[in-house]
Amino acid sequence: MTANRRIVLASGSPRRRELLARLGVSFEVVVSGVDESTTTATAPELTVELAERKARAVAALRPEDLILGSDTVVEVDGRILGKPASPAEALAMLRSLRGRTHRVVTGVVVLDAASGTIRGRAAVTAVTMRDVPDAELAAYVATGEPMDAAGAYAIQGGAAAFVTTVDGALDTVIGLPTAVVRDLLTAAGTAVPAPAANRP
């Protein structure tokens, strides 16, 4: 019975939808629309807090389902970067990241709306960028892609050319660490198909 619980992704992100689909589970999407403003919490605490906020907003609409919330931030020099509010802010964020290593933190929460049980965890990946010239950064900002991404870059898009090393799971940077999602859904009693490489 638990294998057939409906899973609801509390996110409008096409990247998260794609990553969750790769796990082989059926799910629906309900956008939470919650405020993503940051607090003084550490990045892992903050991402789990925001993921929970999203999940709880959707749980009010889907009281019998398993709600999956997720949030991603970038951390550099103790500062937490969410999505840029303007192209100028996007450019400033990218300038602060170039030529160095930063952390990308994605928090995931699975909320059983029926029982109120909540499980959450954050994943961290270190990303190093080359020293990208201003003109290249400005051209990237002009594409509009940075405006919907934490830290003002999409590693699976045009910013892939900026990145020299990734230490950790790439899907954490994209916005949904699938290994964490698998663990949390399994703990919630949902059957998740084995990864393709592990199937007989």
Buried (B, 14 or more C-beta within 10 A) or exposed (E): EEEEBBBBBBBEBEBBBBBBEBBBBEBEBBEBEBEBEBEEEEBBBBBBBBBBBBBBBBBEEBEEBBBBBBBBBBBBEEEBBBBBEEBEBBBBBBEBBBEEEBBBBBBBBBBBBEEEEBBBBBBBBEBBBBEBEEEBBEEBBEEEBBBBBBBBBBBBBBBEEBBEEBEBBBBBBBBBBBBBBBBBBEEBEBEBEEEEEEEE
